[in-house]
């Protein structure tokens, strides 16, 4: 049974908002090819996504990963096997992370999620991680049959290798986890000092009519992104001031947006970044 219905958020742009982790996988339909942006967490979830794709179109597809976290790319193998010749695209840093450190990260994620969500953890452990085989460093365009997609790496933020996907003819922008709705941003692999500039560049690609799809949660508009950018900017400013003054990270986190738990991770990462350890 499908975990979530498809929703058309822009012309021929369909989102499957999966209830586990409230994560989004997106279908962009072209005249010759479908682009699938992010592939969920497990083989079972990826098979549900595949059924959703096939309920819309029988066209072959290409896969794009917005970054290397399991909930956005562990379905790669199932999807690639279902469409002969399917290419998997990502930023070069994300591809390297999955290729070089994939096994270690898989074990860590299994151990992290086992107490909270054993079914998800077991599914993660069973995945044969499939790294991307096509990479970008800054930007690339993709013609999927009369429809051009723009893949861009705007800078470090949620991870070192975030990719956004713009669909100009639909005024849609797929932001991955650079933008979060419904929960605080996740800072575990982040670069908090850089993140505001990256989101500022993303805002430069929007108009008042742009539909922005975050990696998790419901679609938003440019005003929502602008408000989140202001919070990220405030956080980065607090990190810089705290580092300069030698203020303990937990003291800075108590004053930061996004809640103390998320901010504690962000401040610690920011201090490491400013110290040159990231």
Secondary structure by P-SEA (a helix, b strand, c coil): cccbbbbbccccbbbbcccccbbbbbbbbcccbbbbccccccaaaaaaaaaaaaacccccbbbbbcccccccccaaaaaaaaccbbbbbccaaaaaaaaccaaaaaaaaaaaaccccaaaaaaaaacccccccbbbccccccccccbbbbbbbcccccccbbbbbbbccccccccccccccccccccccccccaaaaaaaaaaaaccccbbbbccccccccaaaaaaaaaaaaaaaaaaaaaaaacccaaaaaaaccccaaaaaaaaaaaaaaaaccc
